[in-house]
Amino acid sequence: MSESALPDYTYQLQELMQQAGISSLEELSQIAGVSPLQIIRLRRGLALQTSVSILLKISQGLKISLTELLTVFAPGSVSGETASGSDLEQEYQRLQTQMEEQRSVLLEEWKRESLHILESWLLQWPTVVYRVQENPQLQAVKLLPFVRPVEQLLREWGVEVIAPVGAQVPYDPHLHQLLDGTAQVGEQVIVRYTGYRQGNKLLYRAKVSLVKTPSS
């Protein structure tokens, strides 16, 4: 069958995207976690040649049920309580169970990977604490290598510091929390406690104080 002979459900797709607050095909692709090609196949009437797992992701992205999706893009394939509708519901439940199992597996893998990164710290840190308690005069600089696995783990998670302690930066109330006093946006402040962000998400604001200038 040539591409021109395929049905075109562009209008129906646009209506569903509008109802879901999605402005573009690329945005739907990201939300649903499928490639734009899979959505184009759906739009050109190839729903029944697409795997149920892909259809399920697209239906969730559009905030409709799998049955509603097929009613729009594969008219006649689902009708009331027919056997095909029952089979579809069973497949949906099976996929839901499968996804829950996959989440559990991924969580366990994430835990194992995190423990692997932290292995040297887990094995050595209790001994370091014991040595420090025995010898309070131990130079703190010698302890710095032992926290590197923790720093590596944060990097693996995409967690970044906003600014290092001691850095002088322009004050930004969205990123910084004043310890005392007031400051104007852009005024120089010094970081006392670092803050963190993960991608575009702010985790903790950095705690800052005003840079003291010599009195005239």
DAWO-V621771 format. One record per backbone hydrogen bond with DSSP energy under -0.5 kcal/mol. CO is the residue of the C=O (numbers start at 1). NH is the residue of the N-H. If there is no record, write none. Layout:
co->(CO | CO)
nh->(NH | NH)
//
This chain:
co->(2 | 2 | 3 | 7 | 9 | 10 | 11 | 12 | 13 | 14 | 15 | 16 | 17 | 18 | 24 | 25 | 26 | 27 | 28 | 29 | 29 | 35 | 35 | 36 | 37 | 38 | 39 | 40 | 41 | 42 | 43 | 46 | 47 | 51 | 52 | 53 | 54 | 55 | 56 | 57 | 58 | 59 | 60 | 65 | 66 | 67 | 68 | 69 | 70 | 74 | 79 | 82 | 83 | 84 | 85 | 86 | 87 | 88 | 89 | 90 | 91 | 92 | 93 | 94 | 95 | 96 | 97 | 98 | 99 | 100 | 101 | 102 | 103 | 104 | 105 | 106 | 107 | 108 | 109 | 110 | 111 | 112 | 113 | 114 | 116 | 118 | 119 | 120 | 121 | 124 | 125 | 126 | 127 | 128 | 129 | 130 | 131 | 135 | 139 | 140 | 140 | 141 | 143 | 144 | 145 | 147 | 148 | 149 | 150 | 151 | 152 | 153 | 154 | 155 | 158 | 160 | 164 | 167 | 167 | 169 | 171 | 172 | 172 | 175 | 177 | 184 | 187 | 188 | 189 | 190 | 191 | 193 | 195 | 196 | 196 | 197 | 197 | 198 | 200 | 201 | 201 | 204 | 206 | 206 | 207 | 207 | 208 | 209 | 210)
nh->(5 | 6 | 6 | 9 | 13 | 14 | 15 | 16 | 17 | 18 | 19 | 20 | 22 | 21 | 28 | 29 | 30 | 31 | 32 | 33 | 34 | 38 | 39 | 40 | 41 | 42 | 43 | 44 | 46 | 45 | 9 | 49 | 50 | 55 | 56 | 57 | 58 | 59 | 60 | 61 | 62 | 64 | 63 | 69 | 70 | 71 | 72 | 73 | 74 | 77 | 82 | 86 | 87 | 88 | 89 | 90 | 91 | 92 | 93 | 94 | 95 | 96 | 97 | 98 | 99 | 100 | 101 | 102 | 103 | 104 | 105 | 106 | 107 | 108 | 109 | 110 | 111 | 112 | 113 | 114 | 115 | 116 | 117 | 118 | 119 | 122 | 123 | 124 | 125 | 128 | 129 | 130 | 131 | 132 | 133 | 134 | 135 | 138 | 142 | 143 | 144 | 144 | 146 | 147 | 148 | 151 | 152 | 153 | 154 | 155 | 156 | 157 | 159 | 158 | 199 | 197 | 167 | 169 | 191 | 189 | 186 | 175 | 176 | 206 | 208 | 187 | 171 | 211 | 169 | 209 | 166 | 207 | 162 | 203 | 204 | 160 | 199 | 201 | 202 | 198 | 203 | 196 | 177 | 208 | 192 | 193 | 179 | 190 | 212)
//
